């Protein structure tokens, strides 16, 4: 039983680590589909972060010109 448990644990652990995909970075293209595992709060945080990124890009452009 122990011999079966170790590979099973490794597979579960690997799938758990891959399921926690990082959020796309500021300036990267938005993915077409939002993962269904994101909660409402996560979606709100990401949309607020995107808004701040665009505001920052606009202000940096204004400062250059």
ABEGO torsion letter per residue (X at the ends): XAAAAAAAAAAAAAAAAAABBBBBBBGBBBBABBBAABBAAAAAAAAAAAAAAAAAAAAAAAAAX
